[in-house]
């Protein structure tokens, strides 16, 4: 392809960009697609047939570039959806694991400040979004995040005091639950 033909394609940049913008909603993406097509035209200039219209040939490159972009997006979205499903499944503890969680957790939460209790119950136990919690309590999202951080720190500190070392190791097979069970059945502490 002669340099003059490449120059004529560059001179029609506005028309080519308008063509791409009608097919994609994002102007920055349209610009990227056009730049990619120009690069492909330069890289594949040896495939251009002199008896063919350079503009028609370039429109074909643009159309293929748009199609490739949509295919990549669809593939990326599919992978993201798959990853999200896997993450949701792995984030859900099994019922057996939930049964193993320290029995004193709810009692410890009761001993915290009311505003901390409320935050932990809503966000951590109730799975409410921090933004939703903030709106309900007339807080900014950052203030709600700080409150939740402080509530978790207070809970951690109280769990360590109440449960000892089992709280530091995930609160599974909690010795305080076994200890409380012995106390209620008449055993000594």
Helices and strands as residue ranges (DSSP letters): H 3-11, H 13-21, H 27-43, G 45-47, H 54-91, H 95-100, H 105-110, H 114-119, I 120-125, H 130-136, H 141-163, H 165-168, H 175-184
